[in-house]
Amino acid sequence: MNETLLQLSYKAADDKHAEDIVVLNMQGISLLADYFIICHGNSDRQVQAIAREIQEKAVENGHEVKRVEGFDSARWILVDLGDVVAHVFHKDERAFYNLERLWGDAPQLEVSADE
């Protein structure tokens, strides 16, 4: 089964027990990416583990990691995979930045880790 980059990234986050995973369809809304994945972890270590897993699974499946920002501070790690950008927050930071509200015009997609 050939998983899409979106599905692959979602599953990687879910495998590391990311919480409240939200996928926004950014097509026609943002030039940055087609999809945003937004999730959070409850500790610096978990936030880093989620971001690392997303990167590793992308590379294992032939996708390029364009850039990663914020890894050392582990408050908001951005993993840019091109068409998909993952925002991995520390729980406290997620509520503060509230990207779901900021990008409120973007439709949310239902994605399952089981597909």
GROMACS elastic network, one bead per residue, 0.5 to 0.9 nm:
[ bonds ]
;  ai    aj funct       b0    kb
    3     6     6  0.80419   500
    3     7     6  0.60326   500
    3     8     6  0.59410   500
    3    61     6  0.87922   500
    3   115     6  0.83304   500
    4     7     6  0.51989   500
    4     8     6  0.59991   500
    4     9     6  0.85129   500
    5     9     6  0.60203   500
    5    10     6  0.84740   500
    5    58     6  0.70767   500
    5    61     6  0.86133   500
    5    63     6  0.76739   500
    5    81     6  0.83084   500
    5    83     6  0.80617   500
    5    84     6  0.70942   500
    6     9     6  0.52416   500
    6    10     6  0.61179   500
    6    11     6  0.85909   500
    6    23     6  0.87583   500
    6    35     6  0.73978   500
    6    36     6  0.88358   500
    6    37     6  0.81870   500
    6    83     6  0.83387   500
    6    84     6  0.63057   500
    6   111     6  0.85791   500
    7    10     6  0.51038   500
    7    11     6  0.60844   500
    7    12     6  0.85310   500
    7   111     6  0.70556   500
    7   112     6  0.76050   500
    7   113     6  0.70646   500
    7   115     6  0.76878   500
    8    11     6  0.52587   500
    8    12     6  0.61760   500
    8    13     6  0.87722   500
    8    54     6  0.78342   500
    8    57     6  0.69767   500
    8    58     6  0.70943   500
    8    61     6  0.86560   500
    8   113     6  0.82578   500
    9    12     6  0.50623   500
    9    13     6  0.62946   500
    9    14     6  0.85935   500
    9    37     6  0.80328   500
    9    53     6  0.84096   500
    9    54     6  0.53420   500
    9    55     6  0.82287   500
    9    57     6  0.73156   500
    9    58     6  0.70949   500
    9    84     6  0.81730   500
    9    86     6  0.77668   500
   10    13     6  0.52683   500
   10    14     6  0.61739   500
   10    15     6  0.85883   500
   10    21     6  0.77353   500
   10    23     6  0.83224   500
   10    37     6  0.72348   500
   10    54     6  0.80193   500
   10    86     6  0.88536   500
   10   111     6  0.73966   500
   10   112     6  0.76702   500
   10   113     6  0.63951   500
   11    15     6  0.59283   500
   11    16     6  0.87000   500
   11    54     6  0.83943   500
   11   112     6  0.76031   500
   11   114     6  0.77197   500
   11   115     6  0.89661   500
   12    15     6  0.50998   500
   12    16     6  0.66270   500
   12    17     6  0.89436   500
   12    18     6  0.88903   500
   12    50     6  0.71548   500
   12    51     6  0.86511   500
   12    53     6  0.56310   500
   12    54     6  0.51857   500
   12    55     6  0.87025   500
   12    56     6  0.87423   500
   12    57     6  0.67327   500
   12    58     6  0.89276   500
   12   113     6  0.83138   500
   13    16     6  0.53984   500
   13    17     6  0.65763   500
   13    18     6  0.53466   500
   13    19     6  0.85499   500
   13    21     6  0.79188   500
   13    39     6  0.78203   500
   13    49     6  0.88132   500
   13    50     6  0.53328   500
   13    51     6  0.75024   500
   13    53     6  0.69522   500
   13    54     6  0.63313   500
   13    88     6  0.87133   500
   13   113     6  0.89709   500
   14    18     6  0.53092   500
   14    19     6  0.77374   500
   14    21     6  0.77589   500
   14    50     6  0.82316   500
   14   113     6  0.66720   500
   15    18     6  0.74964   500
   15    50     6  0.81435   500
   15    53     6  0.82910   500
   15   113     6  0.82858   500
   16    41     6  0.88904   500
   16    46     6  0.74864   500
   16    47     6  0.89617   500
   16    49     6  0.67627   500
   16    50     6  0.54587   500
   16    53     6  0.74102   500
   17    41     6  0.76356   500
   17    46     6  0.82826   500
   17    50     6  0.77981   500
   18    21     6  0.66789   500
   18    39     6  0.59995   500
   18    40     6  0.55577   500
   18    41     6  0.54410   500
   18    42     6  0.85440   500
   18    46     6  0.80317   500
   18    47     6  0.79806   500
   18    50     6  0.66900   500
   18    88     6  0.83589   500
   19    39     6  0.57709   500
   19    40     6  0.53084   500
   19    41     6  0.61601   500
   19    42     6  0.83665   500
   19    91     6  0.87170   500
   20    38     6  0.79476   500
   20    39     6  0.56391   500
   20    40     6  0.68759   500
   21    37     6  0.69034   500
   21    38     6  0.57220   500
   21    40     6  0.74578   500
   22    36     6  0.80701   500
   22    37     6  0.57647   500
   22    38     6  0.51316   500
   22    39     6  0.63574   500
   22   100     6  0.81784   500
   22   108     6  0.69680   500
   22   109     6  0.75951   500
   22   110     6  0.80732   500
   22   111     6  0.85383   500
   23    35     6  0.67656   500
   23    36     6  0.56711   500
   23    38     6  0.63630   500
   23    39     6  0.88380   500
   23   107     6  0.84643   500
   23   108     6  0.55647   500
   23   109     6  0.53781   500
   23   110     6  0.71038   500
   23   111     6  0.73248   500
   24    34     6  0.84839   500
   24    35     6  0.56050   500
   24    36     6  0.51275   500
   24    37     6  0.65063   500
   24    38     6  0.80283   500
   24   100     6  0.80405   500
   24   103     6  0.82334   500
   24   106     6  0.58289   500
   24   107     6  0.57234   500
   24   109     6  0.59873   500
   25    28     6  0.86893   500
   25    29     6  0.82996   500
   25    33     6  0.89396   500
   25    34     6  0.61975   500
   25    36     6  0.67916   500
   25   106     6  0.57628   500
   25   107     6  0.54840   500
   25   108     6  0.60942   500
   25   109     6  0.65140   500
   26    29     6  0.50767   500
   26    30     6  0.54933   500
   26    31     6  0.80749   500
   26    32     6  0.83631   500
   26    33     6  0.64827   500
   26    35     6  0.51167   500
   26    36     6  0.67995   500
   26   103     6  0.85743   500
   26   106     6  0.58368   500
   26   107     6  0.76748   500
   27    30     6  0.64369   500
   27    31     6  0.77914   500
   27    33     6  0.73099   500
   27    35     6  0.70755   500
   27   106     6  0.83253   500
   28    31     6  0.74813   500
   28    34     6  0.80333   500
   29    34     6  0.85183   500
   29   103     6  0.86623   500
   29   105     6  0.80046   500
   29   106     6  0.69197   500
   30    33     6  0.63565   500
   30    34     6  0.73587   500
   31    34     6  0.76627   500
   32    35     6  0.88509   500
   32    82     6  0.78570   500
   32    83     6  0.78206   500
   32    84     6  0.87815   500
   32    85     6  0.81561   500
   33    36     6  0.70307   500
   33    80     6  0.85398   500
   33    81     6  0.86060   500
   33    82     6  0.62117   500
   33    84     6  0.56133   500
   33    85     6  0.63497   500
   34    82     6  0.83198   500
   34    83     6  0.50209   500
   34    84     6  0.60686   500
   34    85     6  0.82155   500
   35    83     6  0.63640   500
   35    85     6  0.64044   500
   35    86     6  0.83942   500
   36    83     6  0.86636   500
   36    84     6  0.58470   500
   36    86     6  0.57221   500
   36    87     6  0.71860   500
   37    84     6  0.73423   500
   37    85     6  0.62826   500
   37    87     6  0.59746   500
   37    88     6  0.80629   500
   38    85     6  0.86492   500
   38    86     6  0.60423   500
   38    88     6  0.61174   500
   38    89     6  0.76548   500
   38    94     6  0.87328   500
   38    99     6  0.78566   500
   38   100     6  0.80846   500
   39    86     6  0.80017   500
   39    87     6  0.64646   500
   39    88     6  0.52261   500
   39    89     6  0.61855   500
   39    90     6  0.86510   500
   39    91     6  0.86492   500
   39    94     6  0.79834   500
   40    46     6  0.86663   500
   40    47     6  0.67220   500
   40    50     6  0.85618   500
   40    76     6  0.87200   500
   40    87     6  0.81503   500
   40    88     6  0.53162   500
   40    90     6  0.54057   500
   40    91     6  0.54150   500
   40    92     6  0.88857   500
   40    93     6  0.87373   500
   40    94     6  0.68614   500
   41    44     6  0.75763   500
   41    45     6  0.84244   500
   41    46     6  0.54530   500
   41    48     6  0.86189   500
   41    50     6  0.76934   500
   41    88     6  0.73843   500
   41    89     6  0.64154   500
   41    90     6  0.52880   500
   41    91     6  0.57325   500
   42    45     6  0.84215   500
   42    46     6  0.64944   500
   42    47     6  0.71699   500
   42    89     6  0.87485   500
   42    90     6  0.59842   500
   42    91     6  0.54003   500
   42    92     6  0.82901   500
   43    46     6  0.52003   500
   43    47     6  0.61938   500
   43    48     6  0.86331   500
   43    74     6  0.83781   500
   43    75     6  0.89997   500
   43    90     6  0.64667   500
   43    91     6  0.77163   500
   44    47     6  0.51765   500
   44    48     6  0.62357   500
   44    49     6  0.85933   500
   44    72     6  0.89967   500
   44    73     6  0.77857   500
   44    74     6  0.51944   500
   44    75     6  0.70548   500
   44    90     6  0.67388   500
   45    48     6  0.52331   500
   45    49     6  0.61240   500
   45    50     6  0.87179   500
   45    74     6  0.76853   500
   46    50     6  0.61425   500
   46    51     6  0.86339   500
   46    74     6  0.88260   500
   46    90     6  0.85201   500
   47    50     6  0.52798   500
   47    51     6  0.63729   500
   47    52     6  0.86286   500
   47    71     6  0.85803   500
   47    74     6  0.60288   500
   47    75     6  0.76475   500
   47    76     6  0.81649   500
   47    77     6  0.76588   500
   47    88     6  0.63306   500
   47    89     6  0.65796   500
   47    90     6  0.61431   500
   47    91     6  0.89380   500
   48    51     6  0.51547   500
   48    52     6  0.59666   500
   48    53     6  0.85066   500
   48    71     6  0.64604   500
   48    72     6  0.81082   500
   48    74     6  0.60696   500
   48    77     6  0.77164   500
   48    88     6  0.83093   500
   49    52     6  0.50667   500
   49    53     6  0.60634   500
   49    54     6  0.86443   500
   50    53     6  0.52206   500
   50    54     6  0.63387   500
   50    55     6  0.87878   500
   50    88     6  0.72412   500
   51    54     6  0.52268   500
   51    55     6  0.63499   500
   51    56     6  0.87025   500
   51    68     6  0.86945   500
   51    71     6  0.78604   500
   51    77     6  0.68412   500
   51    78     6  0.79531   500
   51    79     6  0.68073   500
   51    86     6  0.80121   500
   51    87     6  0.85073   500
   51    88     6  0.65034   500
   52    55     6  0.51614   500
   52    56     6  0.60843   500
   52    57     6  0.85979   500
   52    71     6  0.89168   500
   52    79     6  0.89995   500
   53    56     6  0.50707   500
   53    57     6  0.60080   500
   53    58     6  0.84105   500
   54    57     6  0.54212   500
   54    58     6  0.61776   500
   54    59     6  0.87344   500
   54    79     6  0.78034   500
   54    86     6  0.81586   500
   55    58     6  0.52339   500
   55    59     6  0.62645   500
   55    60     6  0.86138   500
   55    63     6  0.89930   500
   55    64     6  0.87058   500
   55    65     6  0.65087   500
   55    68     6  0.87752   500
   55    79     6  0.72725   500
   55    81     6  0.82113   500
   56    59     6  0.52450   500
   56    60     6  0.60419   500
   56    61     6  0.86292   500
   57    60     6  0.50381   500
   57    61     6  0.62465   500
   57    62     6  0.87951   500
   57    63     6  0.85672   500
   58    61     6  0.52894   500
   58    62     6  0.64450   500
   58    63     6  0.50202   500
   58    64     6  0.69229   500
   58    65     6  0.72013   500
   58    81     6  0.78166   500
   59    62     6  0.51248   500
   59    63     6  0.50867   500
   59    64     6  0.61328   500
   59    65     6  0.70408   500
   60    63     6  0.74785   500
   63    81     6  0.73309   500
   63    82     6  0.89509   500
   64    67     6  0.89571   500
   64    80     6  0.88905   500
   64    81     6  0.61694   500
   64    82     6  0.77113   500
   65    68     6  0.75828   500
   65    79     6  0.73424   500
   65    80     6  0.61316   500
   65    82     6  0.75026   500
   66    79     6  0.78959   500
   66    80     6  0.54153   500
   66    81     6  0.55279   500
   66    82     6  0.64782   500
   67    78     6  0.79852   500
   67    79     6  0.62313   500
   67    80     6  0.52458   500
   67    81     6  0.73767   500
   67    82     6  0.89975   500
   68    71     6  0.69363   500
   68    77     6  0.69938   500
   68    78     6  0.55608   500
   68    80     6  0.61885   500
   68    81     6  0.89427   500
   69    72     6  0.84481   500
   69    76     6  0.80963   500
   69    77     6  0.56052   500
   69    78     6  0.51503   500
   69    79     6  0.67909   500
   69    80     6  0.85244   500
   70    73     6  0.56416   500
   70    74     6  0.60611   500
   70    75     6  0.70499   500
   70    76     6  0.58916   500
   70    78     6  0.65734   500
   71    74     6  0.51570   500
   71    75     6  0.79878   500
   71    76     6  0.76224   500
   71    77     6  0.53412   500
   71    78     6  0.78914   500
   72    75     6  0.85340   500
   72    77     6  0.85539   500
   73    76     6  0.76607   500
   73    77     6  0.81781   500
   74    77     6  0.60638   500
   74    88     6  0.84522   500
   74    89     6  0.74794   500
   74    90     6  0.67573   500
   75    88     6  0.80570   500
   75    89     6  0.56429   500
   75    91     6  0.82951   500
   75    92     6  0.82214   500
   75    93     6  0.63343   500
   75    94     6  0.86515   500
   76    87     6  0.67122   500
   76    88     6  0.56454   500
   76    90     6  0.62439   500
   76    93     6  0.70115   500
   76    94     6  0.79131   500
   77    86     6  0.79584   500
   77    87     6  0.58897   500
   77    88     6  0.50561   500
   77    89     6  0.63087   500
   77    90     6  0.86191   500
   78    85     6  0.69449   500
   78    86     6  0.57559   500
   78    88     6  0.63624   500
   78    89     6  0.85757   500
   79    84     6  0.84383   500
   79    85     6  0.56764   500
   79    86     6  0.50196   500
   79    87     6  0.65542   500
   79    88     6  0.79182   500
   80    83     6  0.80832   500
   80    84     6  0.65706   500
   80    86     6  0.65183   500
   80    87     6  0.87488   500
   81    84     6  0.52214   500
   81    85     6  0.57078   500
   81    86     6  0.78659   500
   82    85     6  0.66908   500
   88    94     6  0.84682   500
   89    92     6  0.78712   500
   89    93     6  0.60606   500
   89    94     6  0.54010   500
   90    93     6  0.54080   500
   90    94     6  0.63179   500
   91    94     6  0.54160   500
   91    95     6  0.70638   500
   92    95     6  0.59415   500
   92    96     6  0.68146   500
   93    96     6  0.50425   500
   93    97     6  0.62391   500
   93    98     6  0.83292   500
   94    97     6  0.54256   500
   94    98     6  0.57287   500
   94    99     6  0.76938   500
   95    98     6  0.51323   500
   95    99     6  0.85423   500
   96    99     6  0.88664   500
   97   100     6  0.87158   500
   97   101     6  0.87286   500
   97   102     6  0.81468   500
   98   101     6  0.55761   500
   98   102     6  0.64540   500
   98   103     6  0.88373   500
   99   103     6  0.59116   500
   99   104     6  0.79932   500
  100   103     6  0.53367   500
  100   104     6  0.56604   500
  100   105     6  0.89680   500
  100   106     6  0.83444   500
  100   108     6  0.89735   500
  101   105     6  0.83928   500
  102   105     6  0.83142   500
  103   106     6  0.56447   500
  103   107     6  0.88921   500
  104   107     6  0.76589   500
  111   114     6  0.87916   500
  111   115     6  0.82146   500
  112   115     6  0.59004   500
